[in-house]
Amino acid sequence: MGEKLKIGDSFPSMTLNLVGGGNVTLPDELQSDFAVVLFYRGHW
């Protein structure tokens, strides 16, 4: 398990698969200085 982000830390760069297809690279493709990232595990 990775380390938790602390106040002032930058969000680590990662590429995620989107449910509808394609992918998104965070934080490079964010349109704002502030965002909420929600990870949903889906159905087991």
TIVO-2410 file (N, C-alpha, C; in nm, 3 decimals):
# residues 44
REC num residu      c1      c2      c3 atome chaine
REC   1      M   0.085  -0.118   0.000     N      A
REC   1      M   0.000   0.000   0.000    CA      A
REC   1      M   0.089   0.123   0.000     C      A
REC   2      G   0.051   0.222  -0.079     N      A
REC   2      G   0.129   0.344  -0.089    CA      A
REC   2      G   0.113   0.435   0.032     C      A
REC   3      E   0.191   0.540   0.035     N      A
REC   3      E   0.184   0.636   0.144    CA      A
REC   3      E   0.069   0.735   0.121     C      A
REC   4      K   0.013   0.784   0.231     N      A
REC   4      K  -0.094   0.884   0.223    CA      A
REC   4      K  -0.036   1.018   0.180     C      A
REC   5      L  -0.118   1.096   0.109     N      A
REC   5      L  -0.078   1.232   0.075    CA      A
REC   5      L  -0.088   1.319   0.200     C      A
REC   6      K   0.005   1.410   0.212     N      A
REC   6      K   0.003   1.505   0.323    CA      A
REC   6      K  -0.033   1.643   0.269     C      A
REC   7      I  -0.067   1.734   0.356     N      A
REC   7      I  -0.098   1.871   0.316    CA      A
REC   7      I   0.020   1.927   0.237     C      A
REC   8      G  -0.009   1.980   0.119     N      A
REC   8      G   0.094   2.039   0.035    CA      A
REC   8      G   0.155   1.943  -0.066     C      A
REC   9      D   0.128   1.811  -0.052     N      A
REC   9      D   0.180   1.714  -0.148    CA      A
REC   9      D   0.109   1.729  -0.281     C      A
REC  10      S   0.179   1.701  -0.389     N      A
REC  10      S   0.118   1.699  -0.522    CA      A
REC  10      S   0.054   1.564  -0.546     C      A
REC  11      F  -0.056   1.564  -0.624     N      A
REC  11      F  -0.122   1.440  -0.659    CA      A
REC  11      F  -0.030   1.362  -0.751     C      A
REC  12      P  -0.009   1.234  -0.726     N      A
REC  12      P   0.082   1.155  -0.812    CA      A
REC  12      P   0.023   1.135  -0.951     C      A
REC  13      S   0.108   1.130  -1.051     N      A
REC  13      S   0.064   1.110  -1.188    CA      A
REC  13      S   0.020   0.965  -1.207     C      A
REC  14      M  -0.100   0.945  -1.266     N      A
REC  14      M  -0.149   0.811  -1.293    CA      A
REC  14      M  -0.248   0.815  -1.408     C      A
REC  15      T  -0.254   0.705  -1.482     N      A
REC  15      T  -0.351   0.691  -1.591    CA      A
REC  15      T  -0.454   0.588  -1.549     C      A
REC  16      L  -0.582   0.625  -1.557     N      A
REC  16      L  -0.692   0.541  -1.513    CA      A
REC  16      L  -0.783   0.506  -1.630     C      A
REC  17      N  -0.835   0.383  -1.632     N      A
REC  17      N  -0.933   0.342  -1.732    CA      A
REC  17      N  -1.070   0.395  -1.693     C      A
REC  18      L  -1.144   0.449  -1.791     N      A
REC  18      L  -1.278   0.498  -1.766    CA      A
REC  18      L  -1.380   0.389  -1.794     C      A
REC  19      V  -1.490   0.390  -1.721     N      A
REC  19      V  -1.593   0.288  -1.734    CA      A
REC  19      V  -1.648   0.282  -1.877     C      A
REC  20      G  -1.671   0.396  -1.940     N      A
REC  20      G  -1.727   0.400  -2.075    CA      A
REC  20      G  -1.625   0.380  -2.185     C      A
REC  21      G  -1.502   0.351  -2.149     N      A
REC  21      G  -1.395   0.335  -2.248    CA      A
REC  21      G  -1.301   0.453  -2.244     C      A
REC  22      G  -1.182   0.434  -2.292     N      A
REC  22      G  -1.081   0.539  -2.291    CA      A
REC  22      G  -1.012   0.545  -2.156     C      A
REC  23      N  -0.935   0.650  -2.137     N      A
REC  23      N  -0.865   0.667  -2.010    CA      A
REC  23      N  -0.844   0.815  -1.982     C      A
REC  24      V  -0.801   0.844  -1.862     N      A
REC  24      V  -0.773   0.981  -1.820    CA      A
REC  24      V  -0.642   0.979  -1.743     C      A
REC  25      T  -0.559   1.080  -1.765     N      A
REC  25      T  -0.434   1.092  -1.692    CA      A
REC  25      T  -0.447   1.203  -1.590     C      A
REC  26      L  -0.430   1.166  -1.464     N      A
REC  26      L  -0.439   1.263  -1.354    CA      A
REC  26      L  -0.300   1.294  -1.304     C      A
REC  27      P  -0.272   1.414  -1.263     N      A
REC  27      P  -0.359   1.531  -1.262    CA      A
REC  27      P  -0.351   1.614  -1.391     C      A
REC  28      D  -0.281   1.563  -1.492     N      A
REC  28      D  -0.256   1.640  -1.615    CA      A
REC  28      D  -0.383   1.688  -1.685     C      A
REC  29      E  -0.490   1.609  -1.683     N      A
REC  29      E  -0.611   1.644  -1.757    CA      A
REC  29      E  -0.717   1.714  -1.673     C      A
REC  30      L  -0.686   1.750  -1.551     N      A
REC  30      L  -0.782   1.824  -1.468    CA      A
REC  30      L  -0.794   1.966  -1.520     C      A
REC  31      Q  -0.915   2.018  -1.517     N      A
REC  31      Q  -0.942   2.152  -1.568    CA      A
REC  31      Q  -0.938   2.259  -1.460     C      A
REC  32      S  -0.915   2.222  -1.336     N      A
REC  32      S  -0.925   2.314  -1.224    CA      A
REC  32      S  -0.810   2.290  -1.127     C      A
REC  33      D  -0.785   2.387  -1.042     N      A
REC  33      D  -0.684   2.371  -0.938    CA      A
REC  33      D  -0.732   2.281  -0.825     C      A
REC  34      F  -0.865   2.264  -0.813     N      A
REC  34      F  -0.924   2.182  -0.707    CA      A
REC  34      F  -1.013   2.075  -0.770     C      A
REC  35      A  -1.009   1.955  -0.716     N      A
REC  35      A  -1.092   1.846  -0.769    CA      A
REC  35      A  -1.111   1.740  -0.661     C      A
REC  36      V  -1.213   1.659  -0.681     N      A
REC  36      V  -1.238   1.543  -0.595    CA      A
REC  36      V  -1.222   1.420  -0.683     C      A
REC  37      V  -1.144   1.325  -0.638     N      A
REC  37      V  -1.124   1.200  -0.712    CA      A
REC  37      V  -1.190   1.089  -0.630     C      A
REC  38      L  -1.286   1.021  -0.691     N      A
REC  38      L  -1.360   0.915  -0.624    CA      A
REC  38      L  -1.327   0.782  -0.690     C      A
REC  39      F  -1.279   0.688  -0.612     N      A
REC  39      F  -1.251   0.555  -0.663    CA      A
REC  39      F  -1.365   0.464  -0.617     C      A
REC  40      Y  -1.434   0.405  -0.713     N      A
REC  40      Y  -1.547   0.318  -0.684    CA      A
REC  40      Y  -1.510   0.177  -0.728     C      A
REC  41      R  -1.512   0.084  -0.635     N      A
REC  41      R  -1.467  -0.051  -0.667    CA      A
REC  41      R  -1.565  -0.129  -0.754     C      A
REC  42      G  -1.687  -0.083  -0.766     N      A
REC  42      G  -1.786  -0.151  -0.848    CA      A
REC  42      G  -1.839  -0.275  -0.783     C      A
REC  43      H  -1.881  -0.370  -0.865     N      A
REC  43      H  -1.944  -0.493  -0.816    CA      A
REC  43      H  -1.839  -0.604  -0.803     C      A
REC  44      W  -1.844  -0.677  -0.694     N      A
REC  44      W  -1.754  -0.791  -0.675    CA      A
REC  44      W  -1.815  -0.906  -0.742     C      A
***
